[in-house]
Amino acid sequence: MARCYERTRNALIAAARQLLAEGVTPTVERTADRAGVSRTTAFRYFPNQRALLVAAYPQIEERSRLGSVAPEDPMARWRPSPRSLRAKSLITSPSCARSYACRWMTGRAASGSAVP
């Protein structure tokens, strides 16, 4: 039984990927038709289009950076992320400040000063 489940699920996912590759938005109905599976069966595996797309390409599932339990207070939600802190430290570091690329990124190269 588990083999049949996996085979049907994989056929639906493969059909959804084929439709995407052709530039067609895969609905559960279209995907079922392409996979040769009844629509009722397809909806048992994927109750909606979002579930189908997430199964076809799991990386499109958006995850919150707030974690599973977000604070109620909006100010508690606003904290610099490690990524933004890393970018800020890169731009303000002395070694980066000497490079033309960094000066260009921060707008300091527009003055026309010579780069050491």
C-alpha positions as a Markdown table, in Angstrom:
| # | Residue | x | y | z |
|---|---|---|---|---|
| 1 | Met | 0.0 | 0.0 | 0.0 |
| 2 | Ala | 2.8 | 2.4 | 0.9 |
| 3 | Arg | 4.4 | 1.8 | -2.5 |
| 4 | Cys | 1.3 | 2.7 | -4.3 |
| 5 | Tyr | 0.9 | 5.9 | -2.3 |
| 6 | Glu | 4.4 | 7.0 | -3.0 |
| 7 | Arg | 4.1 | 6.1 | -6.7 |
| 8 | Thr | 0.9 | 8.1 | -7.1 |
| 9 | Arg | 2.3 | 11.1 | -5.1 |
| 10 | Asn | 5.6 | 11.0 | -7.1 |
| 11 | Ala | 3.6 | 10.9 | -10.3 |
| 12 | Leu | 1.6 | 14.0 | -9.3 |
| 13 | Ile | 4.7 | 15.9 | -8.2 |
| 14 | Ala | 6.4 | 15.0 | -11.5 |
| 15 | Ala | 3.4 | 16.2 | -13.5 |
| 16 | Ala | 3.3 | 19.5 | -11.6 |
| 17 | Arg | 7.0 | 20.0 | -12.3 |
| 18 | Gln | 6.4 | 19.3 | -16.0 |
| 19 | Leu | 3.6 | 21.8 | -16.2 |
| 20 | Leu | 5.8 | 24.4 | -14.5 |
| 21 | Ala | 8.6 | 23.7 | -16.9 |
| 22 | Glu | 6.2 | 24.3 | -19.8 |
| 23 | Gly | 5.2 | 27.6 | -18.3 |
| 24 | Val | 1.8 | 26.4 | -17.2 |
| 25 | Thr | 0.5 | 27.1 | -13.7 |
| 26 | Pro | -0.2 | 23.6 | -12.3 |
| 27 | Thr | -3.6 | 23.3 | -10.6 |
| 28 | Val | -4.6 | 20.1 | -8.9 |
| 29 | Glu | -7.0 | 19.3 | -11.7 |
| 30 | Arg | -4.4 | 19.9 | -14.5 |
| 31 | Thr | -1.8 | 17.9 | -12.6 |
| 32 | Ala | -4.2 | 15.0 | -12.1 |
| 33 | Asp | -5.0 | 14.9 | -15.8 |
| 34 | Arg | -1.3 | 15.0 | -16.7 |
| 35 | Ala | -0.4 | 12.3 | -14.2 |
| 36 | Gly | -3.3 | 10.1 | -15.4 |
| 37 | Val | -4.8 | 10.1 | -11.9 |
| 38 | Ser | -8.5 | 10.9 | -11.0 |
| 39 | Arg | -9.1 | 14.3 | -9.7 |
| 40 | Thr | -10.6 | 12.9 | -6.5 |
| 41 | Thr | -7.4 | 10.9 | -5.8 |
| 42 | Ala | -5.3 | 14.0 | -6.5 |
| 43 | Phe | -7.2 | 16.1 | -4.0 |
| 44 | Arg | -6.7 | 13.4 | -1.4 |
| 45 | Tyr | -2.9 | 13.8 | -1.8 |
| 46 | Phe | -3.0 | 17.6 | -2.3 |
| 47 | Pro | -6.1 | 19.4 | -1.0 |
| 48 | Asn | -5.1 | 22.7 | -2.8 |
| 49 | Gln | -2.8 | 24.2 | -5.3 |
| 50 | Arg | -0.4 | 25.6 | -2.6 |
| 51 | Ala | 0.1 | 22.1 | -1.1 |
| 52 | Leu | 0.9 | 20.8 | -4.6 |
| 53 | Leu | 3.4 | 23.5 | -5.3 |
| 54 | Val | 5.1 | 23.2 | -2.0 |
| 55 | Ala | 5.5 | 19.4 | -2.6 |
| 56 | Ala | 6.8 | 20.1 | -6.1 |
| 57 | Tyr | 9.3 | 22.7 | -4.9 |
| 58 | Pro | 9.7 | 22.7 | -1.1 |
| 59 | Gln | 12.0 | 25.7 | -1.3 |
| 60 | Ile | 9.1 | 28.0 | -2.1 |
| 61 | Glu | 7.6 | 27.4 | 1.3 |
| 62 | Glu | 8.1 | 30.7 | 3.1 |
| 63 | Arg | 9.3 | 30.4 | 6.7 |
| 64 | Ser | 8.9 | 33.2 | 9.2 |
| 65 | Arg | 12.1 | 34.6 | 10.7 |
| 66 | Leu | 10.1 | 35.3 | 13.9 |
| 67 | Gly | 10.1 | 31.6 | 15.0 |
| 68 | Ser | 7.2 | 29.5 | 15.9 |
| 69 | Val | 5.9 | 31.9 | 18.6 |
| 70 | Ala | 6.1 | 35.6 | 17.5 |
| 71 | Pro | 6.1 | 38.3 | 20.2 |
| 72 | Glu | 2.8 | 40.2 | 20.5 |
| 73 | Asp | 4.7 | 43.6 | 20.9 |
| 74 | Pro | 5.7 | 44.9 | 17.5 |
| 75 | Met | 8.9 | 46.6 | 19.0 |
| 76 | Ala | 9.9 | 43.2 | 20.3 |
| 77 | Arg | 9.7 | 41.8 | 16.8 |
| 78 | Trp | 12.0 | 44.5 | 15.4 |
| 79 | Arg | 15.5 | 43.5 | 16.2 |
| 80 | Pro | 18.4 | 43.6 | 13.8 |
| 81 | Ser | 18.9 | 40.2 | 12.3 |
| 82 | Pro | 22.4 | 38.7 | 12.2 |
| 83 | Arg | 22.4 | 39.1 | 8.4 |
| 84 | Ser | 21.8 | 42.9 | 8.6 |
| 85 | Leu | 24.4 | 43.3 | 11.3 |
| 86 | Arg | 26.9 | 41.4 | 9.2 |
| 87 | Ala | 26.2 | 43.7 | 6.2 |
| 88 | Lys | 26.6 | 46.8 | 8.4 |
| 89 | Ser | 29.8 | 45.6 | 9.9 |
| 90 | Leu | 31.2 | 44.8 | 6.5 |
| 91 | Ile | 30.4 | 48.3 | 5.1 |
| 92 | Thr | 31.8 | 50.1 | 8.2 |
| 93 | Ser | 35.0 | 48.0 | 8.6 |
| 94 | Pro | 38.3 | 49.8 | 7.9 |
| 95 | Ser | 39.4 | 47.3 | 5.3 |
| 96 | Cys | 36.2 | 47.7 | 3.4 |
| 97 | Ala | 36.2 | 51.5 | 3.7 |
| 98 | Arg | 39.5 | 51.5 | 1.7 |
| 99 | Ser | 38.1 | 49.6 | -1.2 |
| 100 | Tyr | 36.5 | 51.3 | -4.1 |
| 101 | Ala | 33.6 | 48.8 | -4.2 |
| 102 | Cys | 32.7 | 49.6 | -0.6 |
| 103 | Arg | 33.0 | 53.4 | -1.3 |
| 104 | Trp | 30.7 | 52.9 | -4.3 |
| 105 | Met | 28.2 | 50.9 | -2.2 |
| 106 | Thr | 28.0 | 53.6 | 0.5 |
| 107 | Gly | 28.0 | 56.5 | -1.9 |
| 108 | Arg | 31.4 | 57.9 | -0.9 |
| 109 | Ala | 33.0 | 57.3 | -4.3 |
| 110 | Ala | 30.8 | 60.0 | -5.9 |
| 111 | Ser | 32.9 | 62.8 | -4.5 |
| 112 | Gly | 35.6 | 61.9 | -7.0 |
| 113 | Ser | 38.3 | 61.4 | -4.4 |
| 114 | Ala | 41.2 | 59.2 | -5.3 |
| 115 | Val | 41.1 | 55.7 | -3.9 |
| 116 | Pro | 44.2 | 54.9 | -1.9 |
